[in-house]
């Protein structure tokens, strides 16, 4: 079992920056990849960024490419999302998620954090 706790959300002005953190605990040695999802009002939850825990391979949604940077510190079992040039369209609840390689889930994510609110004012 893996537990995920997000932090770092808040209110920022358009063009500003914010850094989110996701601390993992429990059976962290079996994590295959981690990612950040977001869900805005009246929108479906979407994958924003992801990173292979061992490989470091990254994925970025087109909407955030060049503005967001994902990273991880394996020694601290923590993932980070550095968000820059924020836009009102980035306003959403951001969720940390982890894929456990020991769980058969067709590449889907197995564990989820509670979410942290990011609000970007115009």
C-alpha positions in Angstrom: 0.0 0.0 0.0 1.2 3.5 -0.8 -0.1 6.7 0.7 0.2 10.0 -1.1 0.0 13.5 0.4 0.0 16.7 -1.8 1.0 20.1 -0.7 1.8 23.5 -2.1 -1.5 24.6 -3.7 -2.8 28.1 -3.3 -3.8 31.3 -5.0 -1.5 33.0 -7.5 -1.8 35.8 -10.1 -1.6 35.0 -13.8 2.0 34.8 -14.9 3.1 33.7 -11.4 4.7 30.4 -10.2 3.8 27.7 -7.8 5.5 24.4 -6.7 3.5 21.4 -5.7 4.9 18.5 -3.7 3.7 14.9 -3.3 5.2 12.8 -0.5 4.8 9.0 -0.8 5.0 6.6 2.0 4.4 2.8 2.5 5.6 0.4 -0.1 7.3 3.0 -2.2 10.0 0.6 -3.6 7.4 -0.8 -6.1 6.4 2.5 -7.6 6.7 2.4 -11.4 5.6 5.9 -12.3 4.0 8.9 -10.7 2.0 11.7 -12.2 -0.1 14.8 -11.6 -3.7 15.0 -12.7 -6.0 18.0 -12.5 -9.8 18.5 -12.6 -11.3 21.9 -13.2 -14.9 22.8 -12.6 -17.2 21.1 -15.1 -14.3 19.3 -16.7 -13.0 15.7 -16.7 -9.9 14.8 -14.8 -6.9 15.0 -17.1 -3.3 13.8 -16.9 -1.0 16.8 -16.8 2.5 15.3 -16.3 4.1 12.0 -15.4 7.5 10.6 -14.6 9.0 7.1 -14.6 10.3 6.6 -11.0 13.4 4.7 -12.0 14.0 5.9 -15.6 13.1 9.5 -15.2 11.2 9.5 -18.5 8.7 12.3 -18.6 5.4 13.1 -20.3 3.8 16.5 -20.6 0.4 17.4 -21.8 0.6 19.9 -24.7 -1.3 22.5 -22.7 1.5 22.8 -20.1 4.6 21.9 -22.1 7.3 24.6 -21.6 5.6 26.0 -18.5 5.5 23.0 -16.1 8.4 20.9 -15.0 8.1 17.5 -13.2 10.9 16.1 -11.1 11.3 13.6 -8.3 13.7 12.9 -5.4 13.8 9.1 -5.0 15.7 9.4 -1.7 12.9 11.4 -0.2 10.1 9.5 -2.0 8.8 12.9 -3.2 7.6 14.2 -6.5 7.5 17.9 -7.5 5.7 20.0 -10.0 7.1 23.4 -10.8 4.5 25.5 -12.4 5.4 28.8 -14.2 3.6 31.3 -16.4 0.4 30.2 -14.8 -2.9 31.0 -16.6 -6.4 31.1 -15.3 -7.1 28.0 -17.3 -4.7 26.1 -15.0 -7.1 26.6 -12.1 -8.1 23.1 -10.8 -7.7 20.6 -8.1 -4.4 18.8 -8.6 -4.1 15.2 -7.7 -0.9 13.2 -7.2 -1.1 9.6 -8.4 1.2 6.5 -8.4 1.3 3.3 -10.4 2.4 0.2 -8.5 4.3 -2.3 -10.7 3.2 -5.2 -8.5 -0.5 -4.5 -9.3 -1.9 -5.5 -12.6 -3.7 -2.4 -13.8 -3.0 -2.0 -17.5 -0.7 0.9 -16.9 -3.3 2.9 -14.9 -2.7 4.5 -11.6 -3.3 2.6 -8.4 -3.0 5.2 -5.6 -4.3 8.8 -5.3 -3.7 11.7 -3.0 -6.5 13.9 -1.6 -5.9 16.8 -4.0 -4.7 20.3 -3.6 -6.4 23.4 -4.9 -4.6 25.7 -7.4 -6.3 29.0 -8.2 -4.9 31.4 -10.8 -6.5 34.9 -10.8 -6.6 37.0 -14.0 
